[in-house]
Amino acid sequence: MGGQSIASDGILIDMAKVAWMELNEDKTMLRVGAGARWNAVIAYLNKYDCSVAVMQSNNSFSVGGSISVNCHGWQFGRPPIADTVASFSLMKADGEVLHCSRSENAELFSLVLGGYGLFGVILEARLKVVPNERYRLEQYMVPSTDAIALYEAKVAQGDVAMAYGRMRVDADMFLGEVIINVLRRNEDQVIAHEALKDPDMRVIRRSLFRGSVGSNYGKRLRWWAETVVQPKIRSGEIWRNDLMNEPVSVFENRKDANTDILHEYFVPKDQVGPFIATLRSIIPAQGGNLLNLTVRHVSTDDDTYLRYADQPMFAFVMLFNQKRTKDGEAQMQELTRALIDTAIDLGGRYYLPYRLHATPEQFHRAYPMAETFFERKAHYDPDLLFQNAFYRRYAPKP
Ligand SMILES: Cc1cc2nc3c(=O)[nH]c(=O)nc-3n(C[C@H](O)[C@H](O)[C@H](O)COP(=O)(O)OP(=O)(O)OC[C@H]3O[C@@H](n4cnc5c(N)ncnc54)[C@H](O)[C@@H]3O)c2cc1C
């Protein structure tokens, strides 16, 4: 979204064909080419009753891209994906291929994970995998002021595998209510292998979602469908792999006149209330058209250099719609900067794979380790072979 994978006058390396996979004998570790996408990984692991340990909420992304941004998902009690990476091989700027892990080339291991491709090309990775399990879905609707307390009570009951909250976004009760979704391991695990299934009600969910873009009525209808209709017709049990196997095409915007823009902010637990209170005033005041807001918990990241979860965080993932005009872009920039300031003032951070609206000052305030991150970049890649728009915007100018 911000040119993290491209640089003007640069050469883009397409890794899509580097997509082989190999599961070890005891089914705990996957060796995988960096260009493989999660949809292929899930299909492969499903044959062995295994699953990805941590990934985004959609399956359309590559292994290399996911570990280079250090993505996270809604897998409960987990740090971002770096925690599941045992090692990887990296082709450096001078062509040398190094094996990197927590004990071998440890500094590069930590710089490359979440390092936006600035230290070399990841060729393959070894990822820890988990069993594919069957989960039971529980849903609770609460006022947003009670959400953290309810979430904590529910996850304390144990056996939680995945959890997230979705906030109400229509103007009638903007961010006033939350549906908390908790997926617990079913005690009655079915051992028999099952083939992957298509996501539930894909066409209806797409119509409801896209129909809500320009209309408060559509947003209310979607909330009603999710909170009243869906719980009545959806089966309460689901396989982990089916749950994680959703492509971005289910929701993607195919219009020319407007586009959907992701934002993500991380705030510590005691700042969730103040953060929501500020969102409720800033977003409507600045005319933000918020389509979706999910909240997930992320545990502390002890692995990456440019880390966003330096402590346990609640992640607020927001999808806005904006016009593809100069004014639409300027408005989104202003809103983004206001939200970044709010998150930083509350001891939080913002996520780096999206638009580059943050000022360099905001970037360095959110990521105080960035200065040494860029010094190490110059050390490992002195001719600055690997560059992208993110690097050019935030690295110190020579
Ligand atoms: C609709 C949508 C939903 C999303 N949901 C989530 C979410 O739930 N959680 C989350 O954490 N993120 C989420 N994201 C962000 C997403 O995780 C990142 O944009 C991710 O980088 C996408 O993977 P990709 O394969 O497209 O990477 P790319 O965009 O191709 O690359 C991302 C970065 O990684 C580098 N890179 C890619 N491959 C390699 C390689 N082999 N070696 C070295 N560097 C490499 C690129 O240079 C670039 O800097 C979402 C994004 C979208 C568009």
The ligand as an SDF file (V2000), in Angstrom:
LIG
                    3D

 53 58  0  0  0  0  0  0  0  0999 V2000
   -6.5150   -6.9490    2.8590 C   0  0  0  0  0  0  0  0  0  0  0  0
   -5.3150   -7.0330    3.7610 C   0  0  0  0  0  0  0  0  0  0  0  0
   -5.4330   -7.6390    5.0080 C   0  0  0  0  0  0  0  0  0  0  0  0
   -4.3270   -7.6960    5.8610 C   0  0  0  0  0  0  0  0  0  0  0  0
   -4.4580   -8.2990    7.0830 N   0  0  0  0  0  0  0  0  0  0  0  0
   -3.4010   -8.3600    7.9050 C   0  0  0  0  0  0  0  0  0  0  0  0
   -3.4900   -9.0130    9.1650 C   0  0  0  0  0  0  0  0  0  0  0  0
   -4.5210   -9.5670    9.5420 O   0  0  0  0  0  0  0  0  0  0  0  0
   -2.3860   -9.0260    9.9610 N   0  0  0  0  0  0  0  0  0  0  0  0
   -1.2190   -8.4720    9.5610 C   0  0  0  0  0  0  0  0  0  0  0  0
   -0.2570   -8.5280   10.3220 O   0  0  0  0  0  0  0  0  0  0  0  0
   -1.0900   -7.8680    8.3690 N   0  0  0  0  0  0  0  0  0  0  0  0
   -2.1540   -7.8010    7.5480 C   0  0  0  0  0  0  0  0  0  0  0  0
   -2.0180   -7.2000    6.3310 N   0  0  0  0  0  0  0  0  0  0  0  0
   -0.7050   -6.6760    5.9210 C   0  0  0  0  0  0  0  0  0  0  0  0
    0.0720   -7.7900    5.2170 C   0  0  0  0  0  0  0  0  0  0  0  0
    0.4620   -8.7410    6.1760 O   0  0  0  0  0  0  0  0  0  0  0  0
    1.3300   -7.2260    4.5410 C   0  0  0  0  0  0  0  0  0  0  0  0
    0.9520   -6.2840    3.5910 O   0  0  0  0  0  0  0  0  0  0  0  0
    2.1710   -8.3530    3.9280 C   0  0  0  0  0  0  0  0  0  0  0  0
    3.4370   -7.8740    3.6170 O   0  0  0  0  0  0  0  0  0  0  0  0
    1.5760   -8.8720    2.6880 C   0  0  0  0  0  0  0  0  0  0  0  0
    2.3330   -9.9340    2.1830 O   0  0  0  0  0  0  0  0  0  0  0  0
    2.8390   -9.9380    0.6770 P   0  0  0  0  0  0  0  0  0  0  0  0
    3.2500  -11.3260    0.3950 O   0  0  0  0  0  0  0  0  0  0  0  0
    1.8230   -9.2900   -0.2160 O   0  0  0  0  0  0  0  0  0  0  0  0
    4.1080   -9.0020    0.8490 O   0  0  0  0  0  0  0  0  0  0  0  0
    4.7340   -7.9290   -0.1450 P   0  0  0  0  0  0  0  0  0  0  0  0
    3.8550   -6.7310   -0.1780 O   0  0  0  0  0  0  0  0  0  0  0  0
    5.1120   -8.5740   -1.4110 O   0  0  0  0  0  0  0  0  0  0  0  0
    6.0610   -7.5820    0.6560 O   0  0  0  0  0  0  0  0  0  0  0  0
    6.0330   -6.9630    1.9100 C   0  0  0  0  0  0  0  0  0  0  0  0
    7.4610   -6.6060    2.3030 C   0  0  0  0  0  0  0  0  0  0  0  0
    8.2280   -7.7970    2.4050 O   0  0  0  0  0  0  0  0  0  0  0  0
    9.3470   -7.7500    1.5410 C   0  0  0  0  0  0  0  0  0  0  0  0
    9.5260   -9.0980    1.0020 N   0  0  0  0  0  0  0  0  0  0  0  0
    8.6110   -9.8830    0.3760 C   0  0  0  0  0  0  0  0  0  0  0  0
    9.1580  -11.0710    0.0590 N   0  0  0  0  0  0  0  0  0  0  0  0
   10.4460  -11.0490    0.4870 C   0  0  0  0  0  0  0  0  0  0  0  0
   11.5310  -11.9650    0.4180 C   0  0  0  0  0  0  0  0  0  0  0  0
   11.4120  -13.1770   -0.1330 N   0  0  0  0  0  0  0  0  0  0  0  0
   12.7230  -11.5860    0.9400 N   0  0  0  0  0  0  0  0  0  0  0  0
   12.8780  -10.3760    1.5050 C   0  0  0  0  0  0  0  0  0  0  0  0
   11.8890   -9.4650    1.5960 N   0  0  0  0  0  0  0  0  0  0  0  0
   10.6830   -9.7970    1.0850 C   0  0  0  0  0  0  0  0  0  0  0  0
    8.9690   -6.7240    0.4670 C   0  0  0  0  0  0  0  0  0  0  0  0
   10.1110   -6.1360   -0.1170 O   0  0  0  0  0  0  0  0  0  0  0  0
    8.1790   -5.7230    1.2750 C   0  0  0  0  0  0  0  0  0  0  0  0
    9.0120   -4.8320    1.9480 O   0  0  0  0  0  0  0  0  0  0  0  0
   -3.0960   -7.1340    5.4530 C   0  0  0  0  0  0  0  0  0  0  0  0
   -2.9860   -6.5230    4.1990 C   0  0  0  0  0  0  0  0  0  0  0  0
   -4.0740   -6.4680    3.3640 C   0  0  0  0  0  0  0  0  0  0  0  0
   -3.9070   -5.8020    2.0050 C   0  0  0  0  0  0  0  0  0  0  0  0
  1  2  1  0
  2  3  1  0
  2 52  2  0
  3  4  2  0
  4  5  1  0
  4 50  1  0
  5  6  2  0
  6  7  1  0
  6 13  1  0
  7  8  2  0
  7  9  1  0
  9 10  1  0
 10 11  2  0
 10 12  1  0
 12 13  2  0
 13 14  1  0
 14 15  1  0
 14 50  1  0
 15 16  1  0
 16 17  1  0
 16 18  1  0
 18 19  1  0
 18 20  1  0
 20 21  1  0
 20 22  1  0
 22 23  1  0
 23 24  1  0
 24 25  2  0
 24 26  1  0
 24 27  1  0
 27 28  1  0
 28 29  2  0
 28 30  1  0
 28 31  1  0
 31 32  1  0
 32 33  1  0
 33 34  1  0
 33 48  1  0
 34 35  1  0
 35 36  1  0
 35 46  1  0
 36 37  1  0
 36 45  1  0
 37 38  2  0
 38 39  1  0
 39 40  1  0
 39 45  2  0
 40 41  1  0
 40 42  2  0
 42 43  1  0
 43 44  2  0
 44 45  1  0
 46 47  1  0
 46 48  1  0
 48 49  1  0
 50 51  2  0
 51 52  1  0
 52 53  1  0
M  END
$$$$
